[in-house]
Amino acid sequence: MRVHLKFSSLMATEPHRIQIRVAYGDTDAMGVVYYANYLRWFEVARTEMMRHLGIAYKVMEEGGVFLPVSEVFCKYHRSARYDDLLIIETRIDFLKKVSLQFSYRILRVEDGAELVTGSTLHGFVTREGRIVRAPAPLAEIIRRIRE
């Protein structure tokens, strides 16, 4: 797998952060965010974290390695509503030989309220679904940010 290495300043003690504003289409008739949208935002956040680390999912997939979700956990603490500005914090919990786990925390900017926490576990697989080891460049980047 060819991967452009870009060692960011991100350290294990600080999460990667992105902001998302809740769109009208993300809500139900009461203006509350539909629960499954948080999982979609987890995906956006982890994709942007990987990009920030210098490994775009697209490049990894072009190299023949995919990261499907094998487990997901999501705990809802409070509701987000239409037009709320949210911060999604993402961390890498661990990297094993054939899996990687991310954790997430979604906060409302206005009052700092913790809305959702969760995690996703991913396996490294080929296009055919065969389990493979984590690509060495990715493992090196994760090792460096966790030091």
C-alpha positions as CSV (number, residue, x, y, z in Angstrom):
1,M,0.0,0.0,0.0
2,R,1.3,3.4,-1.0
3,V,0.6,6.0,1.7
4,H,1.8,9.6,1.9
5,L,3.1,10.1,5.4
6,K,2.3,13.3,7.1
7,F,3.1,13.3,10.8
8,S,0.7,15.8,12.3
9,S,1.0,17.6,15.6
10,L,-1.9,15.5,16.9
11,M,-0.9,13.7,20.1
12,A,-2.6,10.8,21.9
13,T,-3.7,13.2,24.7
14,E,-5.7,15.5,22.4
15,P,-8.6,14.4,20.1
16,H,-9.0,15.5,16.5
17,R,-11.9,18.0,16.3
18,I,-14.3,18.9,13.5
19,Q,-17.5,21.1,13.5
20,I,-20.8,20.2,12.0
21,R,-24.0,22.3,12.0
22,V,-27.2,20.3,12.2
23,A,-29.1,20.7,9.0
24,Y,-32.9,20.6,8.8
25,G,-32.9,17.3,7.0
26,D,-30.9,15.7,10.0
27,T,-33.9,16.2,12.3
28,D,-37.3,14.7,12.9
29,A,-40.7,16.6,13.0
30,M,-39.8,17.9,16.5
31,G,-36.5,19.4,15.3
32,V,-34.5,16.8,17.2
33,V,-31.6,15.0,15.4
34,Y,-32.6,11.5,14.2
35,Y,-30.5,9.0,16.1
36,A,-28.8,7.3,13.2
37,N,-27.2,10.6,12.0
38,Y,-24.8,10.5,14.9
39,L,-23.3,7.3,13.3
40,R,-23.0,9.2,10.0
41,W,-21.2,12.0,11.8
42,F,-18.8,9.4,13.4
43,E,-17.9,8.4,9.9
44,V,-17.3,12.0,8.8
45,A,-15.1,12.6,11.9
46,R,-13.0,9.5,11.5
47,T,-12.5,10.1,7.8
48,E,-11.3,13.7,8.5
49,M,-9.0,12.5,11.3
50,M,-7.4,10.0,8.9
51,R,-7.0,12.7,6.3
52,H,-5.4,14.9,9.0
53,L,-3.0,12.1,9.8
54,G,-2.0,11.9,6.1
55,I,-3.9,8.8,5.2
56,A,-7.0,9.3,3.1
57,Y,-9.4,6.4,3.0
58,K,-9.5,6.7,-0.8
59,V,-5.7,6.1,-1.0
60,M,-5.9,3.2,1.4
61,E,-8.7,1.6,-0.6
62,E,-6.9,2.2,-3.9
63,G,-4.0,0.2,-2.2
64,G,-6.5,-2.7,-1.6
65,V,-7.1,-2.2,2.1
66,F,-10.6,-1.4,3.5
67,L,-11.8,-0.6,7.0
68,P,-15.4,-1.8,7.4
69,V,-17.1,-1.3,10.7
70,S,-17.5,-4.5,12.7
71,E,-18.9,-3.1,15.9
72,V,-20.5,0.2,16.9
73,F,-21.5,1.6,20.3
74,C,-23.4,4.9,20.8
75,K,-24.7,6.4,24.0
76,Y,-27.1,9.3,23.8
77,H,-26.9,11.7,26.7
78,R,-28.8,14.7,25.3
79,S,-30.4,15.7,22.0
80,A,-29.0,17.9,19.4
81,R,-31.5,20.1,17.5
82,Y,-31.8,21.9,14.2
83,D,-29.1,24.5,13.7
84,D,-27.0,23.5,16.6
85,L,-23.3,23.8,16.0
86,L,-21.5,20.6,17.1
87,I,-17.9,19.6,17.8
88,I,-17.0,16.0,17.2
89,E,-13.9,14.8,18.9
90,T,-12.3,11.7,17.6
91,R,-9.5,9.5,19.1
92,I,-7.8,6.3,18.2
93,D,-8.2,4.0,21.1
94,F,-6.1,1.2,19.8
95,L,-4.5,-0.5,16.8
96,K,-4.1,-4.2,16.8
97,K,-2.7,-6.4,14.1
98,V,-6.0,-6.6,12.1
99,S,-8.2,-4.0,13.8
100,L,-8.5,-0.4,14.8
101,Q,-10.9,1.3,17.2
102,F,-12.0,4.9,17.3
103,S,-13.9,6.7,20.0
104,Y,-16.1,9.8,19.6
105,R,-17.6,12.5,21.7
106,I,-20.1,15.0,20.3
107,L,-20.5,18.3,22.1
108,R,-22.8,21.3,21.5
109,V,-20.7,24.4,21.0
110,E,-23.3,26.8,22.6
111,D,-23.2,25.3,26.1
112,G,-20.5,22.6,25.9
113,A,-23.1,19.9,26.7
114,E,-21.9,16.4,26.0
115,L,-24.6,14.9,23.6
116,V,-23.2,11.6,22.5
117,T,-20.3,9.3,23.1
118,G,-19.4,6.2,21.2
119,S,-16.9,4.0,19.4
120,T,-16.4,2.0,16.2
121,L,-14.3,-1.1,15.7
122,H,-12.9,-1.7,12.3
123,G,-11.2,-4.7,10.7
124,F,-8.6,-4.4,7.9
125,V,-9.7,-6.4,4.9
126,T,-9.1,-6.8,1.2
127,R,-11.8,-6.0,-1.4
128,E,-12.7,-9.7,-1.3
129,G,-13.2,-9.5,2.5
130,R,-10.1,-11.4,3.5
131,I,-8.6,-10.2,6.8
132,V,-5.2,-8.6,6.5
133,R,-2.7,-6.8,8.8
134,A,-2.8,-3.1,9.3
135,P,-0.8,-1.3,6.6
136,A,2.7,-0.6,8.0
137,P,2.6,3.2,7.2
138,L,-0.7,3.5,9.1
139,A,0.6,1.5,12.0
140,E,3.7,3.8,12.1
141,I,1.6,7.0,12.2
142,I,-0.6,5.7,14.9
143,R,2.4,4.5,16.9
144,R,3.9,8.0,16.7
145,I,0.8,9.9,17.8
146,R,0.3,7.5,20.7
147,E,3.9,8.0,22.1
